[in-house]
Amino acid sequence: MVFKVVSKKQVFSQLSLALVIASSCAVANASSDPTRPLVAGLASANVDSATRKPGELVLQSIISPSAGTSPQGGSAVQHKAIISGQLVSLGEQVDGYQVIDISERQVVLQSEDKSKELVLFSRSVVTYK
């Protein structure tokens, strides 16, 4: 076996370099979350019970089956929706409202005295400078 004699200075410099590389990689990974919204105001799409106002319904997602398929074997498309964390279908109830329509971008709810229209995406446009 052949051993190479290495000075303490060389060992220290190599360890320092390894430490700098490791810490820079850790910082880079912590600061680059690919799921973080680019605009701070868009983070409100993530709804939980702590931030949601009581009685406020939020349309989080609309689920569409494959084109041309339906549970009844016909050609009608039956959408489902996630409203404030609850998966609902046409005719089901959510917070005292009945789901009367689900389209590709909105859900219409009806209670005894009023109706609500929940839209999946706002129509506002964000301009970057």
N, C-alpha and C positions, 0 to 999 in steps of 0.2 A: 504494500500500500504506500501510496505517495501522498503526503500531507503538504498542503501549501501553507506557508507561514503568512498570516494576515495580521496586520497591525491593528491595534485598538481603534485607531483613527479611521481605518477603512471599514471596520465593523460598525462603528458609530455612524458613519456617513451612509452606509447601506441601510441600516435600520431607520435612520431619519428619513431617507428617501421612501422607503416602504410605508412608513407612517404617514407621510404627506400624501402619497398616492391613495392609501386606504381611506384617509379622512376626506379627501376630495371626492372620492366615489360615493361615500356615505352621504355627503352634503348634496351631491347632484341627484341621488335617488330620492332623498327626502323632499326636495324642492320641485320635482317635476312629476306631479300627479296627473296622469293623462285623463282622468275622469273629472278633474276640477274645471268648472266653467270658466271660459275666457273672460266673461264679464261678471263682476261680483253680483249684480242684481239678478242674474239668471239662476242663482243657487236656490231660489225659492221654489223651484219645481220639486225639490226633495221635501216631502211632507212627512212630519211625524206628529204624534199626539201632543208633544210638548210645545210645538210652535204653532199648531193649528188652532184657530179660534173655535170655541164651541159652536156647533151648528154649521160651520163652514165646510162645504163640500168641494173637494179638489179633484179634477179629472187628471189622473196620472198617466194612464195608458189606454189604448184601444187595441184589442186583439182581434185580428181578422183571420179566418180560416183560409186555406188555400183556395184559389179561384176555382169556381165551378163545383165546389163541394159543400154539402150541408148535412147535418145529422139526419134529416128526413129523406135524403137521397135525391132531392130536387136540385135546382140550380140557384136557389136563394142563398145569399151570404148572410150568415148570422154572426154579428160581431158580439164581442164581450168587452167589458170595460173594467178598469180598476179605478174606483172612486174612493179617495181617502183611505187607501190600503185594503179595500174590500172588492173582491172579484164579483161582478154582477152581470146578469144577462137580461134580455128584454123581458119585461113583466115583473122582475124581482124588485124588492124593496131595499132602500138604503136611507137611513136616518129619517124615516117617515115619508119618503118620496118613492113613487113607483117609477121605474125606468120605462118610458113609453117609446123612446127611439134611440138607437145607437147607429151613428154613421161613421165614416172614416175619420172625422175630425171633431165630432161633438156628440154629446149625450143630452137628451131632453128628459127632465124629471117632472113629475106632476104629483102634487099633494092635493088635499081636499080644497084648499083655497088659493093656491098659486102654483106656478110652474117655474122651473129653472132650466137654463141652457148652459151647460158646461162645455167650454171650448178647450181642445187639447193644446193648441199652440196659439199664442197671441199674434196679432198681425203687426206688431211693432217691429221696426227695423232698426238695428243698432249699427251706427256708422263708426268706423274706426278711422283715426287720423294717422 
